[in-house]
């Protein structure tokens, strides 16, 4: 499986619900359709919030991975227009 390269990274470490979701909503609108956004968050609710947001809005939730420092790396792809 090839690694997906995000075009933008959003650092939400230290922010708690609903800030990671609000910032992800803004950031996904700033990239082009088909591009990937990386969200780094340590809020336990961030993964599920962003997964639901992607499903509800038509974006693609690619993956979520917990890094060694306890931060979640979440990737979503902006929907095609």
C-alpha positions in Angstrom: 0.0 0.0 0.0 1.4 3.4 -1.0 1.7 6.2 1.6 -0.8 9.0 1.1 0.9 12.4 1.1 -1.1 15.2 2.6 -0.9 18.6 1.0 -1.6 20.3 4.4 -1.0 19.4 8.0 -3.2 20.8 10.8 -1.8 20.7 14.3 -4.6 20.4 16.8 -2.5 19.0 19.7 -3.6 20.4 23.0 -7.0 21.4 21.6 -10.2 19.8 22.8 -13.6 19.2 21.4 -15.0 20.9 19.4 -11.8 22.8 18.2 -10.1 20.0 16.2 -13.4 19.5 14.3 -13.9 23.2 13.6 -10.4 23.7 12.5 -10.6 20.6 10.2 -13.8 21.9 8.6 -12.0 25.2 7.8 -8.8 23.5 6.6 -10.6 21.0 4.3 -12.1 24.0 2.5 -8.7 25.5 1.9 -7.4 22.6 -0.2 -8.4 21.4 -3.7 -10.8 18.6 -4.3 -9.1 15.2 -4.2 -6.3 16.5 -2.0 -5.5 15.1 1.5 -5.5 16.9 4.8 -3.5 15.6 7.8 -4.9 16.4 11.2 -2.7 15.8 14.3 -4.8 15.7 17.5 -4.5 14.3 21.0 -8.2 14.8 21.9 -9.7 11.4 22.4 -12.9 12.4 20.6 -11.2 13.9 17.5 -11.0 10.7 15.4 -14.7 9.9 15.8 -15.8 13.5 15.3 -13.8 13.8 12.1 -14.9 10.4 10.9 -18.5 11.4 11.3 -17.9 14.8 9.7 -16.3 13.2 6.6 -19.2 10.7 6.2 -21.8 13.4 6.6 -20.1 15.8 4.1 -18.9 13.4 1.5 -15.2 13.6 2.2 -13.2 10.4 2.5 -11.9 9.3 5.9 -8.6 7.6 4.9 -7.0 6.5 8.2 -6.3 7.2 11.8 -3.1 6.1 13.4 -1.8 6.6 17.0 1.8 7.8 16.9 4.3 6.9 19.6 3.8 10.2 21.4 0.1 9.6 21.8 -1.0 11.9 19.0 -3.5 10.7 16.5 -2.6 11.2 12.8 -5.9 11.4 10.9 -6.1 11.7 7.1 -9.1 12.8 5.1 -9.5 13.4 1.4 -11.6 16.4 0.2 -14.5 15.2 -2.0 -14.4 15.8 -5.7 -16.6 18.6 -6.9 
